[in-house]
Amino acid sequence: MMLPTLWTVLEKLQSSWPVEDRISISPDFNKLSWRDNHPFASQLNKLISEKPCSLPYISNIKVSWVTFGGSQEELLEAIEDLRCWVIPYLGREEQTGVVSIQNAIKPQEQAFCAAVGWYFRWYCPAENLQKVAKRLKALSALLESRPPRESKVPPSLNGLRFEFVAALRTGDWAAATYAVDVIDQWQLDTARNTLLMRIKLLYEKGDLASLTETIRRQDVLEGYLPFRIRGVVIDGIYQSEMLPIEGSRGWKDASAHYQSNWQAKLSPHVIAQRSVAPDFPLSAYQAFSDCDRETLQVLSTSHKMELAQAMLEELPEITVPAEEEAKVKGLALEFPPSIGRIFWEKIESAVRSGSHIKAKEWIADLTDADLSDIDWITIGAETLLEIFTDPKILVDPRSKLIAEEVLGRLSMLL
């Protein structure tokens, strides 16, 4: 709503405008209206939005402008914008550019000071009026196109990780992408960790083609992979590239594709993954490439993998020297288990088993370093989300008490 005193002043200003450019106001002072293509429309829109605006008093030789409204910070920024876009190229500041409420004598001066206690005065030659109006319109369009100003306080990294995990669970891909983008924009985590989050997102979305392209382009296999991400990468590559070949041309062609395109970089991760979950198809392909009859035998008999049995039948009987066998198995030692992963697994195990003493012992040692561990992004957030949303835990008083203690300790660090 516009104050009647301000409207009185505006009427005096617009009395100098061409008749067709004059504005009107509703009887209750709630709504301004003006014609289409009004030369000062950008400023009038700011006026009704209670933002700093510049409006003129036109005479034959000189056009006197007043810039007023908004907050202290907004008005200062508006004056700086004028000094960059208009002054001194098309206009000049008045000798007394800033008029404060203490120096405001006339009623119109007091009305312009009402918002923040002062306003700004400047002028331009009459022949520059249209140029100034166009410049102000362009300035307003540019400022309105800016993205909204973000908070200067960085968001919580762990809060964003929880949002990411929750978004994955509910299939809200846009929310998951936004969480990773915010982490990247604020540089809250390493580029490697956010890359792993994006890989998890692509896998959950089922965009396996993009996943394998990202793995190749970003050299994902060159570094350590947390075990859950490792499983995602291995399964994504298998489903995207090996499985289609396997279905159309047979597993032998798929094996040749694996050996020529993936084995060199992927084999250490495949071998390391066997210690966590051995029954996956690429384990069989790797065993076939290594002539590892023992692994194929386990996959065939213990895990009922028909692919492993077919490979075993094709594999010739070869006695592998003991030193070579140890060398192959030793590749898994290049990727030692993460302390963070063990921590989160034991926390979950303690809560689910009702081991109150054990849980208290583990959470007593919880530090910021644990929350910075690389496995936190793939298991820590998921573990906690699972603990605090599992109905079985929520209805069991003992498990619920332990879960609340874990959450309480964690909240002290977040």
Secondary structure, DSSP 8 states (H G I E B T S, - for coil): ---HHHHHHHHHHHTTS-GGG--EE-TTS--EE--TT-TTHHHHHHHHTTS-EEEEEE-SSEEEEEEE-S-HHHHHHHHHHHHHHTTTTT-EEEEEEEEETTT--SHHHHHHTTTTSEEEEEEEEGGGHHHHHHHHHHHHHHHHTS-----SS---HHHHHHHHHHHHHHT-HHHHHHHHHHHHHHT-S-HHHHHHHHHHHHHHHT-HHHHHHHHHHTTGGGS---HHHHHHHHHHHIIIIIHHHHHHT-HHHHHHHHHHHTHHHHHHHHHHHHTT---SHHHHHHHHHTT-HHHHHHHHHTS--HHHHHHHHHS------HHHHHHHHHGGGGS---HHHHHHHHHHHHHHHT-HHHHHHHHHT--HHHHHSGGGGTTHHHHHHHHTT-HHHHH-HHHHHHHHHHHHHHHTT-
